[in-house]
């Protein structure tokens, strides 16, 4: 086996790459990652230099891969290491550039070590991680980080001696509910009443919800929706991470795996949630709104997508990062992870100590949140 580093995913055949992740996870699909590069959403100029690792056999067959970026900042990661960077700089040691194995701007758990079916996984993972370490050492890179790995990759990374960092997120899992009303019946009376009131207020404002899949979303529709997405960043004084051509590209390439929830006021789009899906999961990613409508965020980002999950038979819904307000709407807290390699043993020991203390606080927070479940106690006991 041999490892190579590429700086553009379009150097790899799309079918060969997608064969490495047969689960159809949308964010590791060639179309998604290549579109980020093709439309300059990630680029050296924006602090994301692609340097993907490929593992091939003697016949040049692609056996495994690791999507990876050389970064000179920590934006767009959602695993916050600014304090680590400050500590390095205070000691006169550069923290950047660093290597990041992640999906840019996407805090969604998923595969980070892609291995073709039939390939010896342990051997392939060892080859990828060894190549990562050699790359970091040869370029005098301070550290390497894998963000939001799925359970299998987390275990592999931990088994390689990497430091694990624990955080929390909120997600929904269908416990056997047939539809939205059946779902609400599991809530306490007060929580159920609040959700019904929020949904009623959206209707009372004359707003109409619409669901559009990517294969139905033409450029004129994206011209209508993109300013809504961009507004979310502009109110914070930031440029949006993604571009309209990027959305048009993945919409055409991924088709029904792109799902748009659009709120219209007298025919005009006033809010939109941009989500992606696979066979079992819906992933809430981006949101934008033209004005302040009461409860519209909850309808667009949570309730309409949940109804979609029931209709489509999807069993999991990841609504996006952060936000304890999700708990009262049935999105329960669970752990999320990242893995870290630090070249300097002194900093590695200090970070390891910090992560141990941080994990204890996360565990305590998870236990505290569990006491605030919106579900009836008899429902929690039965499930």
Secondary structure, DSSP 8 states (H G I E B T S, - for coil): -EEEEES-GGGS-HHHHHTT-TT--GGGSHHHHHHHHHTTSSSGGGTEEE-EEEEE-TT--EEEEE--EEESS-TT-SS--HHHHHHHHHTT----SEEEES-TT----B-SSEE-TTS-HHHHHHHHHHHHHHHHHHTT--EEEEESB-HHHHHHHHHTT-EEEEEEEEEEE-SS--SHHHHHTTB-HHHHHHHHHHHHHHHHTTEEEEEEEGGG--HHHHHHHHHHHHHHHHTTT---SS-HHHHHHHHHHHGGGEEEEEEEETTEEEEEEEEEE-SSEEEEEEEEESS--TTHHHIIIIIHHHHHHHHHT--EEE--S--GGGGGGT-EEEEEEEEEEESSHHHHHHHHHHHHHHHHHHHHHHHHHHTT-SB-HHHHHH-
